[in-house]
Each structure stands twice: as C-alpha cells, then as structure tokens.
Amino acid sequence: MEITKTENKRYKQLTYNGKSYLLDMDSNKLTWFFPFLVWFFPIKGYQDATLPLEKTEKPKKGGGLILLSSVLSGIMIRMTNRGFGDLSVYENYQQFFLLLLSSLTGAVFLVRYIYRYKKSQIPLGEKIFYIKIRFEKGIIGKVIYGYKLLVLTFLSYVILVFLIYTFFDSYPNIIVVFPILLVEYFILIINTTILPPEKDYAIEISQKK
C-alpha cells in the first residue's frame, strides 16, 4: 500500500492491492471541524482516477524570498515602533479587536471551505468508494497515533492562544491579527497534509451504494 501526494493539495493517490484510488481529503465534512482527525473518518475515493503526482525535487529558489521577508520585517518593526497599528489609543479597542478577529476568522473559514473547496474540485468519475483506516492494535493503535495528533493540535492552539493573549496583555496592535489568521488557516488545511499512521493499520474499502 502506498499513499502519495498529488499536485492538487486536496487529493492523495492511494495504491492498494494493485488498484489505484484518488482520495478526496475534503470529502468528509466532519474534517471541516476536526481536521486533525481526518484519518479516523471514512474518506471518499475514486477508483482509477489519477492526477499528476507532486514533484519531489523542487527547483531551488534564490535568496530573494528571504531577503524580501527580512526587509518587510524591518519595515513592520519600524512602523510599529512609530505607533502604526496601535489600537490602545482608541476607546473600546478590545471589543473592536474581537469583532474584527471574529469577522476575519469567518472570512478565512469561507475562503478555505467555500472558495478553495470549489476551486480545487474536479470531475473524477462514477466509481466511488469509501476508504477507512483500521488500526490493527485496536484502541492501543488509536491512542498511539492519536497522541502524535494531540501534540500537533496542542501546539497549534497554544500558538493561537498566545498571540491573542499577547494582544490583550502587552501588544494591542492590529498587526497581531495577521499571524493569528495564518495559524487559523494552517489548522483548517491540516487535513490535506497530515500523514496516515506509519504502521500497524489496514485499509478497509467499501463501494458507495
């Protein structure tokens, strides 16, 4: 059995018992709310459907991106030192921040699951199957694999909470909103990047009725 990435981040290629299935990692709507548990839910697969695989060797990029990031970081630091984006000068800035963050979080969710979902969707045929991971060690296997996911989930939300706490505690600047949204988006797309268990599991495949 082999699972490989494709050029379309939403899909993975599964080869099992001589047959090929294209897995739609966004097919189970439960993963929209619990993206870290994607391999615990049935995933829709399309038999004999293929997409170009992701290239393992990517062309080397120059230092332009690093240089640009450094320059932008310097500019942002200088701007914040001069009061750019400082919300503490306004009355009820905390309520404004919560309203802004809530609105933008909703926008991030819509971009991820409406715009990006529809944009990456492609016609894949009628041979639809459901693929599910079965842990051969039962509950022990789930706990071992779930422990790794728990660590990743915990770290992601710790960063998110830390950024929000930083705003209210010591740095009430609108710039904090941007890294918060990046972390939120990372959490929402994790179901398309997280790997299945490395061992002690089997694949169950059932055809859609």
Secondary structure, DSSP 4 states (H G I P E B T S, - for coil): -EEEEBSSTTEEEEEETTEEEEEETT-SGGGGT-GGGGGGS-EEEEET---PBPPSSPPPP-THHHHHHHHHHHHHHHHHHTTTTB-TTSTTHHHHHHHHHHHHHHHHHHIIIIIHHHHH-----S-EEEEEEEETTTHHHHHHHHHHHHHHHHHHHHHHHHHHHHHHHT--BGGGHHHHHHHHHHHHHGGGTPPPPSSSEEEEEEE--
